[in-house]
Amino acid sequence: MDVLLSIVATVAFAILYQIPRKAIIPVGVLGMVAELFMVAANKEHVGGIAASFAASIMISLLSEGFARTLRMPVTIFAVPGIIVLVPGMNAYQTMKDFVTHNYIQGIAMGTETALIAGALASGLVMVGVLTRSVWRPRRNVN
């Protein structure tokens, strides 16, 4: 059920931001892969930060592949594809803890939220840098 909802959420986010129609199915696949990756990591008792980092690497690799195949910018695939990994509930819980004067729990949850967000960003950036350093379009030098 969560996998189906992740596909729907990813596609809805993509439609909201008006991505091209031919990119909607690949974006749905990315949302599904992200959720399946997190479910598998949870089943194997991998921490949330490490699982988020690994999932963002996987989504970024697939986004690069879709972008090259469909000749579109990577951000069309990466941003909606990673949306299911964003720690929104953790951020909400952090704010709730601070409002209810539960500062220790708020700091702990806020730190975890920031680390997950950092892991997502660093996974995306790392793959982007590596793929651009390895794959370079050939230029005619005449």
mmCIF file of the C-alpha atoms, coordinates in Angstrom:
data_MODEL
# 
_entry.id   MODEL 
# 
loop_
_atom_site.group_PDB 
_atom_site.id 
_atom_site.type_symbol 
_atom_site.label_atom_id 
_atom_site.label_alt_id 
_atom_site.label_comp_id 
_atom_site.label_asym_id 
_atom_site.label_entity_id 
_atom_site.label_seq_id 
_atom_site.pdbx_PDB_ins_code 
_atom_site.Cartn_x 
_atom_site.Cartn_y 
_atom_site.Cartn_z 
_atom_site.occupancy 
_atom_site.B_iso_or_equiv 
_atom_site.pdbx_formal_charge 
_atom_site.auth_seq_id 
_atom_site.auth_comp_id 
_atom_site.auth_asym_id 
_atom_site.auth_atom_id 
_atom_site.pdbx_PDB_model_num 
ATOM 1   C CA . MET A 1 1   ? 0.000  0.000  0.000   1.00 0.00 ? 1   MET A CA 1 
ATOM 2   C CA . ASP A 1 2   ? 2.848  2.400  0.866   1.00 0.00 ? 2   ASP A CA 1 
ATOM 3   C CA . VAL A 1 3   ? 4.467  1.723  -2.496  1.00 0.00 ? 3   VAL A CA 1 
ATOM 4   C CA . LEU A 1 4   ? 1.268  2.605  -4.338  1.00 0.00 ? 4   LEU A CA 1 
ATOM 5   C CA . LEU A 1 5   ? 0.888  5.789  -2.295  1.00 0.00 ? 5   LEU A CA 1 
ATOM 6   C CA . SER A 1 6   ? 4.493  6.750  -3.004  1.00 0.00 ? 6   SER A CA 1 
ATOM 7   C CA . ILE A 1 7   ? 3.851  6.413  -6.748  1.00 0.00 ? 7   ILE A CA 1 
ATOM 8   C CA . VAL A 1 8   ? 0.729  8.556  -6.456  1.00 0.00 ? 8   VAL A CA 1 
ATOM 9   C CA . ALA A 1 9   ? 2.496  11.183 -4.336  1.00 0.00 ? 9   ALA A CA 1 
ATOM 10  C CA . THR A 1 10  ? 5.465  11.379 -6.685  1.00 0.00 ? 10  THR A CA 1 
ATOM 11  C CA . VAL A 1 11  ? 3.314  11.650 -9.801  1.00 0.00 ? 11  VAL A CA 1 
ATOM 12  C CA . ALA A 1 12  ? 1.054  14.237 -8.146  1.00 0.00 ? 12  ALA A CA 1 
ATOM 13  C CA . PHE A 1 13  ? 4.078  16.325 -7.177  1.00 0.00 ? 13  PHE A CA 1 
ATOM 14  C CA . ALA A 1 14  ? 5.403  16.046 -10.734 1.00 0.00 ? 14  ALA A CA 1 
ATOM 15  C CA . ILE A 1 15  ? 2.067  17.112 -12.221 1.00 0.00 ? 15  ILE A CA 1 
ATOM 16  C CA . LEU A 1 16  ? 1.868  20.004 -9.771  1.00 0.00 ? 16  LEU A CA 1 
ATOM 17  C CA . TYR A 1 17  ? 5.210  21.257 -11.044 1.00 0.00 ? 17  TYR A CA 1 
ATOM 18  C CA . GLN A 1 18  ? 4.199  20.670 -14.669 1.00 0.00 ? 18  GLN A CA 1 
ATOM 19  C CA . ILE A 1 19  ? 6.900  18.291 -15.808 1.00 0.00 ? 19  ILE A CA 1 
ATOM 20  C CA . PRO A 1 20  ? 6.597  17.020 -19.399 1.00 0.00 ? 20  PRO A CA 1 
ATOM 21  C CA . ARG A 1 21  ? 4.090  14.230 -19.933 1.00 0.00 ? 21  ARG A CA 1 
ATOM 22  C CA . LYS A 1 22  ? 6.635  11.732 -21.187 1.00 0.00 ? 22  LYS A CA 1 
ATOM 23  C CA . ALA A 1 23  ? 8.495  12.012 -17.869 1.00 0.00 ? 23  ALA A CA 1 
ATOM 24  C CA . ILE A 1 24  ? 5.540  11.155 -15.627 1.00 0.00 ? 24  ILE A CA 1 
ATOM 25  C CA . ILE A 1 25  ? 5.892  7.357  -15.773 1.00 0.00 ? 25  ILE A CA 1 
ATOM 26  C CA . PRO A 1 26  ? 9.658  7.421  -15.072 1.00 0.00 ? 26  PRO A CA 1 
ATOM 27  C CA . VAL A 1 27  ? 9.026  9.765  -12.147 1.00 0.00 ? 27  VAL A CA 1 
ATOM 28  C CA . GLY A 1 28  ? 6.437  7.331  -10.766 1.00 0.00 ? 28  GLY A CA 1 
ATOM 29  C CA . VAL A 1 29  ? 9.015  4.555  -11.072 1.00 0.00 ? 29  VAL A CA 1 
ATOM 30  C CA . LEU A 1 30  ? 11.507 6.664  -9.128  1.00 0.00 ? 30  LEU A CA 1 
ATOM 31  C CA . GLY A 1 31  ? 8.990  7.207  -6.340  1.00 0.00 ? 31  GLY A CA 1 
ATOM 32  C CA . MET A 1 32  ? 8.320  3.478  -6.197  1.00 0.00 ? 32  MET A CA 1 
ATOM 33  C CA . VAL A 1 33  ? 12.042 2.649  -6.106  1.00 0.00 ? 33  VAL A CA 1 
ATOM 34  C CA . ALA A 1 34  ? 12.633 5.188  -3.323  1.00 0.00 ? 34  ALA A CA 1 
ATOM 35  C CA . GLU A 1 35  ? 9.872  3.697  -1.186  1.00 0.00 ? 35  GLU A CA 1 
ATOM 36  C CA . LEU A 1 36  ? 10.954 0.113  -1.862  1.00 0.00 ? 36  LEU A CA 1 
ATOM 37  C CA . PHE A 1 37  ? 14.503 1.040  -0.953  1.00 0.00 ? 37  PHE A CA 1 
ATOM 38  C CA . MET A 1 38  ? 13.395 2.558  2.356   1.00 0.00 ? 38  MET A CA 1 
ATOM 39  C CA . VAL A 1 39  ? 11.156 -0.434 3.152   1.00 0.00 ? 39  VAL A CA 1 
ATOM 40  C CA . ALA A 1 40  ? 14.055 -2.823 2.476   1.00 0.00 ? 40  ALA A CA 1 
ATOM 41  C CA . ALA A 1 41  ? 16.427 -0.730 4.583   1.00 0.00 ? 41  ALA A CA 1 
ATOM 42  C CA . ASN A 1 42  ? 13.913 -0.644 7.429   1.00 0.00 ? 42  ASN A CA 1 
ATOM 43  C CA . LYS A 1 43  ? 13.490 -4.419 7.211   1.00 0.00 ? 43  LYS A CA 1 
ATOM 44  C CA . GLU A 1 44  ? 17.269 -4.855 7.452   1.00 0.00 ? 44  GLU A CA 1 
ATOM 45  C CA . HIS A 1 45  ? 17.397 -2.438 10.444  1.00 0.00 ? 45  HIS A CA 1 
ATOM 46  C CA . VAL A 1 46  ? 19.542 0.142  8.655   1.00 0.00 ? 46  VAL A CA 1 
ATOM 47  C CA . GLY A 1 47  ? 19.475 3.580  10.258  1.00 0.00 ? 47  GLY A CA 1 
ATOM 48  C CA . GLY A 1 48  ? 17.348 6.303  8.716   1.00 0.00 ? 48  GLY A CA 1 
ATOM 49  C CA . ILE A 1 49  ? 20.286 8.525  7.805   1.00 0.00 ? 49  ILE A CA 1 
ATOM 50  C CA . ALA A 1 50  ? 22.269 5.786  6.054   1.00 0.00 ? 50  ALA A CA 1 
ATOM 51  C CA . ALA A 1 51  ? 19.140 4.494  4.314   1.00 0.00 ? 51  ALA A CA 1 
ATOM 52  C CA . SER A 1 52  ? 18.277 7.998  3.102   1.00 0.00 ? 52  SER A CA 1 
ATOM 53  C CA . PHE A 1 53  ? 21.796 8.478  1.770   1.00 0.00 ? 53  PHE A CA 1 
ATOM 54  C CA . ALA A 1 54  ? 21.770 5.164  -0.081  1.00 0.00 ? 54  ALA A CA 1 
ATOM 55  C CA . ALA A 1 55  ? 18.262 5.778  -1.444  1.00 0.00 ? 55  ALA A CA 1 
ATOM 56  C CA . SER A 1 56  ? 19.231 9.238  -2.696  1.00 0.00 ? 56  SER A CA 1 
ATOM 57  C CA . ILE A 1 57  ? 22.232 7.740  -4.481  1.00 0.00 ? 57  ILE A CA 1 
ATOM 58  C CA . MET A 1 58  ? 19.953 5.198  -6.153  1.00 0.00 ? 58  MET A CA 1 
ATOM 59  C CA . ILE A 1 59  ? 17.390 7.841  -7.148  1.00 0.00 ? 59  ILE A CA 1 
ATOM 60  C CA . SER A 1 60  ? 20.112 10.112 -8.471  1.00 0.00 ? 60  SER A CA 1 
ATOM 61  C CA . LEU A 1 61  ? 21.642 7.328  -10.574 1.00 0.00 ? 61  LEU A CA 1 
ATOM 62  C CA . LEU A 1 62  ? 18.261 6.432  -12.035 1.00 0.00 ? 62  LEU A CA 1 
ATOM 63  C CA . SER A 1 63  ? 17.480 10.111 -12.636 1.00 0.00 ? 63  SER A CA 1 
ATOM 64  C CA . GLU A 1 64  ? 20.725 10.510 -14.554 1.00 0.00 ? 64  GLU A CA 1 
ATOM 65  C CA . GLY A 1 65  ? 19.816 7.477  -16.653 1.00 0.00 ? 65  GLY A CA 1 
ATOM 66  C CA . PHE A 1 66  ? 16.297 8.700  -17.394 1.00 0.00 ? 66  PHE A CA 1 
ATOM 67  C CA . ALA A 1 67  ? 17.609 12.180 -18.204 1.00 0.00 ? 67  ALA A CA 1 
ATOM 68  C CA . ARG A 1 68  ? 20.100 10.821 -20.702 1.00 0.00 ? 68  ARG A CA 1 
ATOM 69  C CA . THR A 1 69  ? 17.604 8.413  -22.248 1.00 0.00 ? 69  THR A CA 1 
ATOM 70  C CA . LEU A 1 70  ? 14.796 10.946 -22.611 1.00 0.00 ? 70  LEU A CA 1 
ATOM 71  C CA . ARG A 1 71  ? 17.137 13.910 -23.260 1.00 0.00 ? 71  ARG A CA 1 
ATOM 72  C CA . MET A 1 72  ? 15.779 16.039 -20.439 1.00 0.00 ? 72  MET A CA 1 
ATOM 73  C CA . PRO A 1 73  ? 17.329 17.827 -17.453 1.00 0.00 ? 73  PRO A CA 1 
ATOM 74  C CA . VAL A 1 74  ? 18.116 15.650 -14.444 1.00 0.00 ? 74  VAL A CA 1 
ATOM 75  C CA . THR A 1 75  ? 16.140 17.858 -12.074 1.00 0.00 ? 75  THR A CA 1 
ATOM 76  C CA . ILE A 1 76  ? 12.894 16.886 -13.820 1.00 0.00 ? 76  ILE A CA 1 
ATOM 77  C CA . PHE A 1 77  ? 13.415 13.375 -12.456 1.00 0.00 ? 77  PHE A CA 1 
ATOM 78  C CA . ALA A 1 78  ? 15.483 13.874 -9.304  1.00 0.00 ? 78  ALA A CA 1 
ATOM 79  C CA . VAL A 1 79  ? 13.308 16.420 -7.483  1.00 0.00 ? 79  VAL A CA 1 
ATOM 80  C CA . PRO A 1 80  ? 9.978  14.552 -7.721  1.00 0.00 ? 80  PRO A CA 1 
ATOM 81  C CA . GLY A 1 81  ? 11.738 11.207 -7.299  1.00 0.00 ? 81  GLY A CA 1 
ATOM 82  C CA . ILE A 1 82  ? 13.256 12.171 -3.991  1.00 0.00 ? 82  ILE A CA 1 
ATOM 83  C CA . ILE A 1 83  ? 10.146 13.846 -2.573  1.00 0.00 ? 83  ILE A CA 1 
ATOM 84  C CA . VAL A 1 84  ? 9.013  10.673 -0.779  1.00 0.00 ? 84  VAL A CA 1 
ATOM 85  C CA . LEU A 1 85  ? 12.328 10.615 1.105   1.00 0.00 ? 85  LEU A CA 1 
ATOM 86  C CA . VAL A 1 86  ? 12.035 14.136 2.518   1.00 0.00 ? 86  VAL A CA 1 
ATOM 87  C CA . PRO A 1 87  ? 11.685 13.952 6.336   1.00 0.00 ? 87  PRO A CA 1 
ATOM 88  C CA . GLY A 1 88  ? 8.542  16.067 6.618   1.00 0.00 ? 88  GLY A CA 1 
ATOM 89  C CA . MET A 1 89  ? 7.082  14.235 9.585   1.00 0.00 ? 89  MET A CA 1 
ATOM 90  C CA . ASN A 1 90  ? 10.366 14.572 11.467  1.00 0.00 ? 90  ASN A CA 1 
ATOM 91  C CA . ALA A 1 91  ? 10.365 18.324 10.825  1.00 0.00 ? 91  ALA A CA 1 
ATOM 92  C CA . TYR A 1 92  ? 6.768  18.551 12.062  1.00 0.00 ? 92  TYR A CA 1 
ATOM 93  C CA . GLN A 1 93  ? 7.645  16.547 15.181  1.00 0.00 ? 93  GLN A CA 1 
ATOM 94  C CA . THR A 1 94  ? 10.626 18.850 15.812  1.00 0.00 ? 94  THR A CA 1 
ATOM 95  C CA . MET A 1 95  ? 8.425  21.945 15.716  1.00 0.00 ? 95  MET A CA 1 
ATOM 96  C CA . LYS A 1 96  ? 5.787  20.264 17.859  1.00 0.00 ? 96  LYS A CA 1 
ATOM 97  C CA . ASP A 1 97  ? 8.389  19.346 20.479  1.00 0.00 ? 97  ASP A CA 1 
ATOM 98  C CA . PHE A 1 98  ? 9.661  22.916 20.655  1.00 0.00 ? 98  PHE A CA 1 
ATOM 99  C CA . VAL A 1 99  ? 6.169  24.368 20.911  1.00 0.00 ? 99  VAL A CA 1 
ATOM 100 C CA . THR A 1 100 ? 5.272  21.964 23.731  1.00 0.00 ? 100 THR A CA 1 
ATOM 101 C CA . HIS A 1 101 ? 8.525  22.853 25.578  1.00 0.00 ? 101 HIS A CA 1 
ATOM 102 C CA . ASN A 1 102 ? 10.016 19.398 25.080  1.00 0.00 ? 102 ASN A CA 1 
ATOM 103 C CA . TYR A 1 103 ? 13.365 20.884 24.089  1.00 0.00 ? 103 TYR A CA 1 
ATOM 104 C CA . ILE A 1 104 ? 15.614 17.849 24.500  1.00 0.00 ? 104 ILE A CA 1 
ATOM 105 C CA . GLN A 1 105 ? 13.401 15.713 22.249  1.00 0.00 ? 105 GLN A CA 1 
ATOM 106 C CA . GLY A 1 106 ? 13.087 18.627 19.807  1.00 0.00 ? 106 GLY A CA 1 
ATOM 107 C CA . ILE A 1 107 ? 16.848 19.022 19.543  1.00 0.00 ? 107 ILE A CA 1 
ATOM 108 C CA . ALA A 1 108 ? 17.286 15.287 19.014  1.00 0.00 ? 108 ALA A CA 1 
ATOM 109 C CA . MET A 1 109 ? 14.590 15.139 16.342  1.00 0.00 ? 109 MET A CA 1 
ATOM 110 C CA . GLY A 1 110 ? 15.821 18.327 14.694  1.00 0.00 ? 110 GLY A CA 1 
ATOM 111 C CA . THR A 1 111 ? 19.349 16.947 14.501  1.00 0.00 ? 111 THR A CA 1 
ATOM 112 C CA . GLU A 1 112 ? 18.109 13.724 12.926  1.00 0.00 ? 112 GLU A CA 1 
ATOM 113 C CA . THR A 1 113 ? 15.989 15.716 10.448  1.00 0.00 ? 113 THR A CA 1 
ATOM 114 C CA . ALA A 1 114 ? 18.947 17.867 9.453   1.00 0.00 ? 114 ALA A CA 1 
ATOM 115 C CA . LEU A 1 115 ? 21.176 14.819 9.042   1.00 0.00 ? 115 LEU A CA 1 
ATOM 116 C CA . ILE A 1 116 ? 18.612 13.063 6.843   1.00 0.00 ? 116 ILE A CA 1 
ATOM 117 C CA . ALA A 1 117 ? 18.198 16.191 4.707   1.00 0.00 ? 117 ALA A CA 1 
ATOM 118 C CA . GLY A 1 118 ? 21.982 16.472 4.436   1.00 0.00 ? 118 GLY A CA 1 
ATOM 119 C CA . ALA A 1 119 ? 22.263 12.811 3.467   1.00 0.00 ? 119 ALA A CA 1 
ATOM 120 C CA . LEU A 1 120 ? 19.666 13.293 0.717   1.00 0.00 ? 120 LEU A CA 1 
ATOM 121 C CA . ALA A 1 121 ? 21.430 16.368 -0.636  1.00 0.00 ? 121 ALA A CA 1 
ATOM 122 C CA . SER A 1 122 ? 24.894 14.842 -0.494  1.00 0.00 ? 122 SER A CA 1 
ATOM 123 C CA . GLY A 1 123 ? 23.729 11.676 -2.267  1.00 0.00 ? 123 GLY A CA 1 
ATOM 124 C CA . LEU A 1 124 ? 22.254 13.738 -5.089  1.00 0.00 ? 124 LEU A CA 1 
ATOM 125 C CA . VAL A 1 125 ? 25.320 15.970 -5.386  1.00 0.00 ? 125 VAL A CA 1 
ATOM 126 C CA . MET A 1 126 ? 27.814 13.118 -5.206  1.00 0.00 ? 126 MET A CA 1 
ATOM 127 C CA . VAL A 1 127 ? 26.237 11.189 -8.065  1.00 0.00 ? 127 VAL A CA 1 
ATOM 128 C CA . GLY A 1 128 ? 25.778 14.346 -10.113 1.00 0.00 ? 128 GLY A CA 1 
ATOM 129 C CA . VAL A 1 129 ? 29.437 15.284 -9.783  1.00 0.00 ? 129 VAL A CA 1 
ATOM 130 C CA . LEU A 1 130 ? 30.662 11.764 -10.509 1.00 0.00 ? 130 LEU A CA 1 
ATOM 131 C CA . THR A 1 131 ? 28.493 11.270 -13.576 1.00 0.00 ? 131 THR A CA 1 
ATOM 132 C CA . ARG A 1 132 ? 29.485 14.624 -15.018 1.00 0.00 ? 132 ARG A CA 1 
ATOM 133 C CA . SER A 1 133 ? 33.173 13.894 -14.475 1.00 0.00 ? 133 SER A CA 1 
ATOM 134 C CA . VAL A 1 134 ? 32.931 10.447 -16.083 1.00 0.00 ? 134 VAL A CA 1 
ATOM 135 C CA . TRP A 1 135 ? 30.462 11.125 -18.876 1.00 0.00 ? 135 TRP A CA 1 
ATOM 136 C CA . ARG A 1 136 ? 31.341 13.985 -21.139 1.00 0.00 ? 136 ARG A CA 1 
ATOM 137 C CA . PRO A 1 137 ? 29.786 14.553 -24.520 1.00 0.00 ? 137 PRO A CA 1 
ATOM 138 C CA . ARG A 1 138 ? 32.165 14.179 -27.411 1.00 0.00 ? 138 ARG A CA 1 
ATOM 139 C CA . ARG A 1 139 ? 33.011 17.343 -29.212 1.00 0.00 ? 139 ARG A CA 1 
ATOM 140 C CA . ASN A 1 140 ? 34.099 17.617 -32.800 1.00 0.00 ? 140 ASN A CA 1 
ATOM 141 C CA . VAL A 1 141 ? 37.599 18.980 -32.760 1.00 0.00 ? 141 VAL A CA 1 
ATOM 142 C CA . ASN A 1 142 ? 38.301 19.917 -36.352 1.00 0.00 ? 142 ASN A CA 1 
# 
